[in-house]
Structures are given as structure tokens and as C-alpha cells.
Amino acid sequence: MSLEMAVKETPMNELPIMAPNEGIVLFYPNIPKNAATAVAEVLNTRWIGQGPKVEEFERQFEEKFSNPCKALAVGSGTDALHLAYILAGLEEGDEVIAPVFTCTATNIPFLYMGVKIVFADVDDNLNINVEHVRSLITSKTKAIVCVHYGGLPCDMQELWDLGKEHDIKIIEDAAHALGATYKGQIISSQSDFTMFSFQAIKHLTTGDGGMLVIKDPELVEKGKRIRWFGIDRSSKQKGIWENDITEIGYKYQMTDIAASIGLAGISEFDDHLAHRQNIYKLYVKCLEGVEGIRVIGKEYHDREHAAWLLTAEVDRREDLMLHLRKNGIESGQVHYRNDRYTIFGGREVGKFPKMDYIEERYIVLPLHAKVTEEHVRYIADIIKKGW
Ligand SMILES: *Cc1c(COP(=O)(O)O)cnc(C)c1O
């Protein structure tokens, strides 16, 4: 039976459910309890675009996650990455080293800029492979971007050392990793730039939104201008703006509507993160020793997983997906190797041996606010029956 047929034939209403007829779905947005009230409040004020709520959201985000660095709220994580790449000084013809396995959002902004992407292979936990990165550095390399896949921090010390040694900017795509720690410190403010996403299904959502944390305080004002057409908004609002624009900017700001949802999310963040981490650990425990499946990212002691994705390496993935689907459990891949896309130049077989090896072997299982311990035990039991 094909996967699509199985989807149609599964009697979802007899199974543990998220909502009627849904089964155990892969993702579900985490909407804070008082989000609707917060949005209603904003809609009754004069500011619904970028106003005081955006400022308050940035302030609370900085206090909780990025102290002492400044954080700029933007319209999406992709906006934040593009802004980071501009502020890092990347120009047409420069080279960047970037992960071959990530959300396309990490890499697409380089194409806006004519920057040459040099892909690096994955390591055993699907993070960027530092040894491969080292071998790819040339005199043209201006930045390295890494992604904390699923919420597991990359080998940052090695990357920071490479950055220092070769005078290369380090940019963290931390879209999966809000709340993760590395050697006891929260992921956010040690690299030149760190980006977070508040897209619908991330830990903290604003519908769509993002945050850019900037280490060099001298770049903050420029970041704010480029976020808004190249205009100095605060001068404009004071009425002293001289009506010239000298840098090309974008329309990348966050709105107060979105920020009010984000503020509601910050107040519940610790509980949500704890829930995700608890569910992740329960998966690890329940699947320990089960033949044909290995949970990815569980072996570390010097870093704490933010548990955005539960990814496992499995034998005969298609068969397992079908087996899960027949039992009302959704699974998927979420991200695909980027070199399969024509826009990135297409696939080169043999260049990324670890990616080649794992490409048909990784699976993502449900992990979100509505997944309960009971669900995890049920999923593990279904897996233990064999596929
Ligand atoms: C979600 C995500 C992004 C992009 O975020 P948007 O807010 O959707 O633009 C970037 N990188 C990774 C790894 C992501 O998962």
C-alpha cells in the first residue's frame, strides 16, 4: 500500500488524538493561553504595526535569552538571516560555508546576494561536520553558518576557534534551539550573529517572525535601518529626519500584533521547553535498545537539547512510516538535503558521504505541546511491534 492510500484508510477516530480525526500529528502550533486577549488589546490601540509592543518584546527577549547583546525583531527568521548576512559584510563573489542539511531558509538568502555557498557535510547527529568545514576554508571564505539541528547545539567551540584563526564570521541559525545550552551557557549571544524563528511551529511563535541577536553593538543601528528601507525610524518619528536614504534596506520589521503573541509566549516559555525536553527524554528511554532505531542527539553531556525535533535513524524508513501511519501516527522528514534543489546547483553524489548514508534513514516523530507521555508510550509500543 502506498503512503497516501494508508493515510486515507486509517481509522483515525479510534486512536489517541490531537483533535478529532487527526491522529497524532507531527506538528501543532504552541499558542499561549492569553495570546488572543493580548492581540485584542493591541487591536484597540493606535499601534498595530511596529510600535511599543515590538520594543517590549525585544527588551524581554534580551533579558531572558540574549543578555548582554541586542536583539532585533523582524518579520521572519529568513529576514533575520538575510539581515545577518548583510551586516556580516558578505558581498557578491564571497564564499560561505553552510550546512547541506537544513531548512532552505538558511541558504536561500545567500542567493539573493550572489554569495557562493560551499556546502559542508553532516556529522552523526545531523549537525554541521566541523572537520569537513575545516577542509573547505579558502581565502574567500567570509562566514560559516551553522544550524543546531532539531535543537542540539553544534560543536561551537571548534567553530569559534576556526572563526578566530581565519578571521571568519560565525553565524548561528538557532531556529530550532531557543533555550538550548552549550557548555552551561544559553545559545544566543556568543557568535557574531544568532538568529531565531517564531514561525508557526517553532518553540515560540508570533504567527511568523524572527529575532536577530547582534554581538557587535556598533552594528545595531545599521541593523535597525536596514530592517526598515534604510531609514532611521527614530529620527523620522522625532521629525528631524533629513529625507535621505544612503543604504538599501528592506521591509523586515515585526508588527505589534505579532509581538503581543510573542510576549504571551515568553511568559510561558519555561514550561513549554520543559515539556518538550521531557517528551524527548521519554522517547529516548522508551526506544533504548529497540532494534533498528537510534534517537539522534542524545549522547551529549556538555550541551542541552532544546527538543524541537525528535529525529531517529532507522532501517527501512518507508516501511516504518507506513506502519506508523496505519496506527494513526504521522511522521516525516521536515528538512531535506539542500543540494537536491536546482537553485543550489543540484546534487553531487559522493561529495557528502555522511549525508548520502543517512539520507534515506532519518525520520522525525511527533514532538510538540500536545504530545503527552501517553502518546510517546503508545508510539514506542507501535515501533517495538516491528515494521
Ligand atoms: C524555521 C527555520 C528557519 C526560517 O524561519 P522562518 O521564520 O520560517 O523564516 C530557518 N532555519 C531553520 C533551520 C528553520 O527551521
The ligand as an SDF file (V2000), in Angstrom:
LIG
                    3D

 15 15  0  0  0  0  0  0  0  0999 V2000
   12.1290   27.7660   10.5480 C   0  0  0  0  0  0  0  0  0  0  0  0
   13.5450   27.8370   10.1080 C   0  0  0  0  0  0  0  0  0  0  0  0
   14.1030   28.9710    9.5000 C   0  0  0  0  0  0  0  0  0  0  0  0
   13.3350   30.1170    8.9620 C   0  0  0  0  0  0  0  0  0  0  0  0
   12.4700   30.7070    9.6820 O   0  0  0  0  0  0  0  0  0  0  0  0
   11.1990   31.4800    9.0900 P   0  0  0  0  0  0  0  0  0  0  0  0
   10.7770   32.1940   10.3230 O   0  0  0  0  0  0  0  0  0  0  0  0
   10.2400   30.4550    8.6240 O   0  0  0  0  0  0  0  0  0  0  0  0
   11.6560   32.3950    8.0230 O   0  0  0  0  0  0  0  0  0  0  0  0
   15.4610   28.9960    9.2550 C   0  0  0  0  0  0  0  0  0  0  0  0
   16.2380   27.9720    9.5560 N   0  0  0  0  0  0  0  0  0  0  0  0
   15.7480   26.8490   10.0960 C   0  0  0  0  0  0  0  0  0  0  0  0
   16.6950   25.7320   10.4010 C   0  0  0  0  0  0  0  0  0  0  0  0
   14.3770   26.7260   10.3690 C   0  0  0  0  0  0  0  0  0  0  0  0
   13.8990   25.5930   10.8660 O   0  0  0  0  0  0  0  0  0  0  0  0
  1  2  1  0
  2  3  1  0
  2 14  2  0
  3  4  1  0
  3 10  2  0
  4  5  1  0
  5  6  1  0
  6  7  2  0
  6  8  1  0
  6  9  1  0
 10 11  1  0
 11 12  2  0
 12 13  1  0
 12 14  1  0
 14 15  1  0
M  END
$$$$
